[in-house]
């Protein structure tokens, strides 16, 4: 175990020394990779620097994101406006329908009152006609009674005359009782 201990000490010392030392140059493969990237960037540009191209890409991405966000907001606002417009349209239609309903109720009330007046007039007329009919019936009945009484009087006068003539008294002297 003691043999292992110094080894770990050395490793930790060596690691400290590597971390304390300035960064070393990149490996040859890393250099080639970086070189390839810069050469590609250089070949695609017309004299712009790498940072300018990166900024232009970033700004184009930002513009695209802003455009998409504004489209999304416009769609949301448009749909919200559509719902708001539909709601307002429904409200105005409801108000119109309510006013029509009130007008119809008023008209119905007027028609009902007119109907009541007409039925009352008809009832009065029918009552009057029934009263007139009963009066006519009573009048006919009274006329019949009068005619019957007249007939009875004629008969009684005849009988009195005949009795008065037999008794020798004239009719004028006979008293009706």
Buried (B, 14 or more C-beta within 10 A) or exposed (E): EEEEEEEEEEEEEEEEEEEEEEEEEEEEEEEEEEEEEEEEBEEEEEEBEEEEBEEEEEEEEEEEEEEEEEEEEEEEEEEEEEEEEEEEEEEEEEEEEEEEEEEEEEEEEEEEEEEEEEEEEEEEEEEEEEEEEEEEEEEEEEEEEEEEEEEEEEEEBEEBEEEBEEEEEEEEEBEEE
